[in-house]
Amino acid sequence: MGTLTYLTKRFPRLSETFILDEIIGLERAGLPLRLVSIADPGEPLRQERTAEVKSAVTYLHRPGGARAKAASWSSMAFALFELAIRRPRGVAGVLLGLRDRDSAATAAKHLLEAAYLARVAERSGSRHIHAAFAHSPAAIAELASSLIGVPFSFAAHAKDLYLANPRHLAHRIERAAFVMVCSASARDALLRVAATHLGAQRSAALAGRVRLQYHGVDIERFVPPAGARRASGPPVVLAVGRLVPKKGYPVLIDALAELAAQGADFRCRVVGGGGMRDELEARIRSAGLTGKVELLGARTQEEVRQEYTKADVFVQASVVVESGDRDGVPNSVLEAMASAIPVVGTDVAGIPEVLLDGETGLVVPAGESTALATAIGALLSDSDLRARIGGAGRRKVERELARDECSRAVAQSFWELAFAPGAPAGFAAVARRTAWEAV
């Protein structure tokens, strides 16, 4: 049958629980994965569920110091040399195509990485290569596909989509067997890129290759608390996400300062690590919120789950930053909804696709602290509104965004688009049914 070579950028990364969930879901669906990561994130914390991944991870850049780095580059160079001997025309064609890349250094790096990926794919009998992101993983997967003649696909999410070179991205869309997106807004952005750089006629022909597949959330793990969220004390506002500009934390702090000035009683807990910590701590002090707003740092998913059980309101203050980077559908929004916490979010990218304003959440314009403060304040002051919004959010994820159902849909796409065309008659359907009956 062969394998599916699955390439991600850094695995396992603490903040990318959606990648971890997808890998586990694909393995549970019976897909024979060959997991490859460009690098090890080298983070001190790992999600507990990483232990559930069955596939060993091959790193293009081996973890370690200078010796490991040198060994990695040597292995990649040898893989390219070996391919050039066995497939001279294929390698020559790829080299000619590299002339269109913006950076010679980046092109050379991606070529070496692709050669090693191609070797891994060949040795594991791969029938398909899938890149988990639209930027460097997709670029490497595309080159590996060309080197050995194996089809490839890629997924597009947020930063990888909005900050990728649009001309190269359009080319990848045209070359890929299919593209997966995790929000309708990402699908629309991809098709706009294709229309701009390939023309209306060619882009229209590609529309069917872009498949919308939401990631979903584990509704068995993230559940409404059995009892009261807190025994006593002021209501808790929770925010979860890396401390990076697109998460909009300065706007959140300004909104909380407005609420405090109005006499609102609350505590805010922010979960996430990142480079903005010093800046945000200074802003908290300047706003007079010391003791009211706490930056907790990075946490595992289980620790985050515990935070949801104590929160009264969840806030996703996402913004679109100057570079164009933005969120897709943040995992934390779905986790909060599954936990029946009322969510305040902004009108960025895929957030309004799951937060229906006034029904499953409250949606405000991005970057507007006063509007954010008003929405948070409305929920803090009205327990009935919190219960209604929180309950509706839980019901929406149960109906439409349960992780197992979303994982089945992703796995189905791979069976149909990457495996079924060349599989023995009836094999894919039997394999899918058998794998899921065993769960």
C-alpha positions in Angstrom: 0.0 0.0 0.0 2.8 2.4 0.8 3.0 5.2 3.3 2.0 8.9 3.6 5.0 11.0 4.3 3.9 13.8 6.6 6.2 16.8 6.9 5.9 19.5 9.5 8.2 22.3 10.5 9.0 21.7 14.2 7.6 18.7 16.0 6.4 18.4 18.7 5.7 22.1 19.3 3.8 23.0 22.5 1.5 25.5 20.9 0.7 23.4 17.8 -1.8 21.0 19.4 -3.8 21.0 16.1 -0.9 19.3 14.4 -0.5 16.8 17.2 -4.2 16.0 17.1 -4.2 15.6 13.3 -1.3 13.2 13.4 -2.9 11.1 16.1 -6.2 11.2 14.2 -4.6 10.0 10.9 -2.8 7.2 12.7 -6.1 6.1 14.4 -7.7 6.1 10.9 -5.2 3.5 9.8 -3.1 5.7 7.6 0.5 4.4 7.5 2.4 7.6 8.4 6.1 8.4 7.9 6.5 11.5 10.1 9.2 14.0 9.2 10.0 17.3 10.9 12.4 20.0 9.6 13.7 20.6 13.1 13.1 19.8 16.7 11.6 22.8 18.5 13.8 22.1 21.5 11.1 23.2 24.0 11.4 22.2 27.6 7.6 21.3 27.8 5.8 18.7 25.7 2.2 17.9 25.5 1.4 14.6 27.3 -0.4 13.3 24.2 2.9 13.3 22.2 3.4 9.8 23.6 0.4 8.6 21.6 2.1 9.2 18.3 3.2 5.8 16.9 5.4 6.9 14.0 9.0 7.6 14.7 10.1 11.2 13.8 12.9 11.8 11.3 14.5 15.2 11.6 16.0 16.8 8.5 18.1 18.8 10.9 19.2 16.5 13.7 18.8 17.8 17.3 22.1 18.6 18.9 25.1 21.0 18.6 27.5 21.8 15.8 28.4 18.2 15.1 24.8 17.2 14.6 24.2 20.2 12.4 27.2 19.4 10.2 26.1 15.7 10.0 22.7 16.8 8.9 24.0 18.9 6.0 26.3 16.1 5.0 23.5 13.6 4.9 21.3 16.0 2.8 24.2 16.7 0.4 24.8 13.0 -0.1 21.1 12.4 -0.6 21.1 15.0 -3.4 24.3 13.5 -5.0 22.7 10.0 -4.9 19.5 11.3 -6.5 21.5 13.1 -9.2 23.1 9.8 -10.2 19.9 7.9 -10.3 17.5 10.6 -11.6 19.7 13.1 -13.5 16.9 14.5 -15.6 14.6 15.0 -12.6 17.3 16.8 -10.6 18.3 18.9 -13.6 14.7 20.0 -14.0 14.4 20.9 -10.4 17.6 22.9 -10.5 16.4 24.9 -13.5 13.1 25.7 -11.7 15.1 27.1 -8.8 16.0 30.1 -10.9 12.6 31.5 -10.2 13.1 31.6 -6.4 13.7 34.9 -4.7 16.7 33.8 -2.7 19.5 31.6 -3.9 20.5 30.7 -0.4 16.9 29.7 0.6 16.5 27.7 -2.7 19.7 25.8 -2.0 18.7 25.0 1.5 15.3 23.8 0.5 16.8 21.7 -2.3 19.1 19.9 0.2 16.2 19.4 2.6 14.0 18.1 -0.2 16.6 15.6 -1.3 16.7 14.1 2.2 12.9 14.1 2.5 12.8 12.4 -0.9 15.2 9.7 0.3 13.0 9.1 3.4 9.8 9.0 1.3 11.4 6.5 -1.2 12.8 4.2 1.5 9.4 4.1 3.2 7.5 3.4 0.0 5.6 6.6 0.2 2.8 7.1 -2.3 2.1 10.7 -1.2 3.9 13.6 0.6 1.9 16.0 2.7 3.2 19.3 4.2 1.5 20.5 7.3 2.1 24.2 6.4 2.1 26.4 3.3 5.5 28.0 3.7 8.8 26.2 4.0 7.3 22.7 4.5 5.2 23.0 1.3 8.2 24.4 -0.6 10.3 21.4 0.5 7.5 18.9 -0.2 7.0 20.4 -3.7 10.7 20.0 -4.5 10.8 16.4 -3.1 7.7 15.6 -5.2 9.5 16.8 -8.3 12.7 14.9 -7.5 11.0 11.5 -7.2 7.7 11.8 -9.0 5.5 11.3 -5.9 2.3 13.6 -5.6 2.2 16.1 -2.8 -0.3 18.2 -1.0 -0.2 20.9 1.7 -2.2 22.6 4.4 -2.6 26.3 4.9 -3.5 27.9 8.3 -2.5 31.4 9.3 1.0 32.8 9.3 2.2 30.2 6.8 -0.6 31.4 4.4 -0.5 35.2 4.9 3.2 35.7 5.0 4.2 33.3 2.3 5.5 34.7 -1.0 2.1 34.9 -3.0 3.7 34.1 -6.4 5.3 30.9 -5.0 2.1 30.0 -3.1 0.1 30.3 -6.3 2.6 28.0 -8.0 2.3 25.4 -5.2 -1.5 25.5 -5.4 -1.3 24.7 -9.1 1.3 21.9 -8.6 -0.4 20.2 -5.5 -2.7 17.3 -5.8 -4.9 19.1 -3.3 -4.7 21.8 -0.5 -6.4 21.6 2.9 -7.5 24.7 4.8 -8.9 25.0 8.3 -11.2 28.0 7.7 -13.3 29.4 4.9 -11.4 32.7 5.2 -8.1 30.8 4.5 -9.8 29.1 1.5 -10.9 32.5 0.2 -7.4 34.0 0.7 -5.8 31.1 -1.2 -8.1 31.5 -4.1 -7.5 35.2 -4.2 -3.8 34.5 -4.4 -4.4 32.1 -7.2 -6.6 34.5 -9.1 -4.0 37.3 -8.8 -1.0 35.3 -9.9 -2.5 32.7 -12.2 -5.4 34.5 -13.7 -9.2 34.0 -13.3 -9.5 31.0 -15.7 -6.6 28.9 -14.2 -7.6 29.8 -10.6 -11.2 28.8 -11.2 -10.0 25.4 -12.4 -8.1 25.0 -9.1 -11.0 25.8 -6.8 -12.0 22.2 -6.4 -8.5 21.3 -5.1 -8.9 23.5 -2.0 -10.7 21.5 0.7 -12.1 23.0 3.8 -11.4 20.8 6.9 -11.8 22.3 10.3 -9.5 20.9 13.0 -12.1 20.5 15.7 -11.8 20.0 19.4 -11.8 17.1 21.8 -15.3 17.4 23.3 -14.6 14.5 25.7 -11.6 16.2 27.2 -12.8 19.8 27.2 -16.2 19.8 28.9 -18.3 22.1 31.1 -17.3 21.8 34.8 -19.5 19.6 36.9 -19.9 22.2 39.6 -19.3 26.0 40.0 -16.3 27.4 38.1 -15.0 29.1 41.2 -15.9 28.9 44.9 -15.4 32.5 45.6 -13.6 35.7 44.5 -13.9 38.0 41.5 -14.9 36.6 38.1 -12.0 35.3 36.0 -11.2 36.4 32.4 -9.0 34.0 30.6 -6.9 34.4 27.5 -4.7 31.6 25.9 -2.2 32.0 23.2 1.4 32.8 22.5 2.6 36.3 23.5 3.0 37.5 19.9 1.5 40.7 18.2 -1.3 39.0 16.3 -2.9 37.8 19.6 -3.8 41.5 20.4 -2.8 41.4 24.1 -2.1 45.2 24.2 -5.7 45.8 23.1 -6.9 43.3 25.8 -4.9 45.1 28.5 -6.3 48.5 27.4 -9.8 47.0 27.5 -9.3 45.6 31.0 -8.0 49.0 32.1 -11.2 50.6 30.9 -13.2 48.1 32.9 -11.2 48.6 36.0 -11.7 52.4 35.7 -15.4 51.7 35.6 -15.2 49.8 38.9 -15.5 46.3 37.4 -14.1 43.5 39.7 -12.2 40.7 37.9 -9.0 38.8 37.6 -7.4 38.0 34.2 -5.1 35.1 33.6 -3.1 34.9 30.4 -1.6 31.5 29.4 1.2 31.5 26.8 4.9 32.1 26.3 6.6 34.4 23.8 8.8 37.4 23.1 6.3 40.1 24.2 6.3 39.2 27.9 8.5 42.1 29.1 6.4 44.6 27.0 3.2 43.3 28.3 4.3 43.3 31.9 5.3 46.9 31.5 1.9 47.7 30.0 0.1 46.0 32.9 2.1 48.1 35.4 1.4 51.3 33.5 -2.3 50.5 33.3 -2.5 50.0 37.1 -3.5 46.3 36.6 -0.7 44.7 38.7 -2.4 42.0 40.7 -5.4 41.9 38.4 -3.7 40.6 35.3 -1.3 37.7 35.5 1.0 36.3 32.8 1.3 32.6 33.6 3.7 31.6 30.8 3.6 28.4 28.7 1.5 25.5 29.9 0.7 22.0 28.7 -2.8 21.3 27.3 -3.8 19.5 30.5 -2.8 22.6 32.5 -4.8 24.8 30.1 -7.8 22.5 30.5 -7.7 23.1 34.2 -7.7 26.9 33.6 -10.9 26.6 31.6 -12.6 25.0 34.6 -12.0 28.2 36.6 -12.8 30.8 34.0 -16.0 32.9 33.6 -15.2 34.6 30.3 -12.7 33.8 27.6 -11.2 36.5 25.3 -9.6 36.2 21.9 -8.4 39.7 21.1 -6.8 38.8 17.7 -5.7 41.5 15.3 -4.2 41.7 11.8 -0.6 43.0 12.2 1.2 45.2 9.7 2.9 42.2 8.0 -0.5 40.7 7.3 -0.1 37.9 9.8 -3.3 36.9 11.6 -5.0 34.0 13.3 -7.1 31.4 11.6 -9.5 29.6 13.9 -7.5 29.5 17.2 -7.6 26.2 19.0 -8.2 28.1 22.3 -11.5 29.5 21.0 -12.8 26.0 20.3 -11.5 24.7 23.6 -13.3 27.5 25.5 -16.5 26.9 23.6 -16.3 23.2 24.4 -15.8 24.1 28.0 -19.1 26.2 27.8 -17.2 29.4 28.6 -18.7 32.4 26.8 -16.2 33.8 24.3 -15.5 37.3 23.2 -13.6 37.3 19.9 -12.7 39.7 17.1 -13.7 39.8 13.5 -10.4 38.4 12.3 -10.1 35.6 9.7 -12.0 32.4 10.7 -13.0 33.5 14.2 -16.5 34.7 13.1 -17.0 31.4 11.4 -17.4 29.7 14.8 -18.4 32.7 16.9 -21.8 33.8 15.7 -22.3 37.2 17.3 -24.9 37.1 20.0 -25.4 33.4 19.6 -22.3 31.3 20.2 -20.1 34.2 21.2 -19.7 38.0 21.1 -17.7 39.4 18.1 -16.2 42.9 18.1 -14.0 44.8 15.6 -10.3 43.9 15.9 -8.1 46.5 17.6 -11.0 48.4 19.3 -10.4 48.3 23.1 -13.6 50.1 24.0 -15.7 47.6 22.1 -13.8 44.7 23.6 -14.3 46.2 27.1 -18.0 46.6 26.5 -18.4 43.0 25.4 -16.4 41.6 28.3 -18.2 43.8 30.8 -21.6 42.6 29.5 -20.7 39.0 30.2 -19.1 39.8 33.6 -22.2 41.5 34.8 -24.8 39.1 33.5 -24.7 35.4 34.6 -27.7 34.5 32.4 -26.0 35.9 29.3 -22.9 33.9 30.2 -24.9 30.7 30.6 -26.7 31.3 27.3 -23.7 32.1 25.2 -21.5 29.4 26.8 -24.2 26.7 26.4 -24.7 27.7 22.7 -21.0 27.5 22.1 -20.8 24.0 23.6 -23.7 22.8 21.4 -22.1 24.2 18.3 -18.8 22.3 18.8 -20.8 19.1 19.6 -22.7 19.4 16.4 -20.1 20.6 14.0 -16.6 20.7 15.4 -16.0 17.5 17.4 -12.4 16.5 16.9 -13.0 12.9 16.0 -15.5 13.8 13.3 -13.1 16.4 11.9 -10.3 13.9 12.0 -12.4 11.3 10.1 -13.0 13.9 7.4 -9.3 14.7 7.1 -8.5 11.0 6.9 -11.2 10.4 4.4 -9.7 13.0 2.1 -6.3 11.3 2.3 -7.8 7.9 1.6 -9.7 9.2 -1.4 -7.2 11.6 -2.8 -3.9 10.1 -2.0 -4.5 6.3 -1.6 -7.7 5.1 -3.1 -6.8 5.8 -6.8 -4.1 3.2 -6.7 -5.3 0.9 -3.9 -6.8 -2.5 -4.6 -10.6 -2.4 -5.1 -12.4 -1.8 -1.9 -9.2 -1.6 0.1 -9.5 2.0 1.3 -13.1 1.6 2.5 -12.3 -1.6 4.4 -9.2 0.0 5.9 -11.1 3.0 7.1 -14.0 1.0 8.6 -11.6 -1.4 10.3 -9.4 1.3 11.8 -12.3 3.3 13.2 -14.1 0.3 14.6 -11.0 -0.5 16.5 -10.9 2.9 18.3 
